[in-house]
Amino acid sequence: MLFDTHVHLNIEQFDEDRDEVIQRAKAAGVEKMVVVGFDHETILKAIALAEAHDFIYAAVGWHPVDAIDFTDEDLLWLEELAHHEKVVALGEMGLDYHWDKSPKDVQKDVFRKQIALAKKVKLPIIIHNREATEDVIALLQEEHAEEVGGIMHCFAGEVKHVEPCLKMNFYISLGGPVTFKNAKAPKEVAKVVPADRLLVETDCPFLAPHPNRGKRNEPAYVRLVAEEIAKLRETSIETIEQQTTANALRLFGI
């Protein structure tokens, strides 16, 4: 039993074979997953998928790359959607300094607004962080995000960043990069995260784990992530399955 806590089955890369991808995931032992929306179109598709499948849940939020497009009406819309019975988190939200579409101050403003909303509706948050680790942690601390906690999605920090996140009630989620041969930081992180704060994900269709690196990722491959973490922690795949699934169920209130 595996719980893929972050998938994007709601985007065009899966338009031709979405049902087959879902069946492969179930065959691989993926019993639950969260489809994450990050703009108008993907949010609507995430909810539609959650409504169509009892084992699929949705998260709704606004991606930092597109923060420049975010409006007050969008914030009200997210608040409305947060009460949907299959919406289990707000996000993904955060900071992304890799792309330059949205200025940093705009990203931070939209991030703060979504954290405030999460506290209002009492949902955990899913954090996107790309090349912005120090600023992400500082902003979460400033906004007292520990009141809701959530997930450091596809954890991009180093071992030194784990403890500040744990103190704010965040879970550490690892994806495909932990399987990459040259990925020193994720492997070190995988060894030190407390068992009750560890999650697994694919972030599909992105970041496919070894030996599928560079190809389209899909939820079935979350088993490869769990197997690598089991090796790094010197435990069994069954232990990782049980721990990470229990953690996800607890976090999302399922």
Summary of the structure (lengths in Angstrom):
residues: 254
radius of gyration: 16.6
end to end distance: 14.8
largest distance: 48.9
contacts: 908
relative contact order: 0.15
helix: 51%
strand: 19%
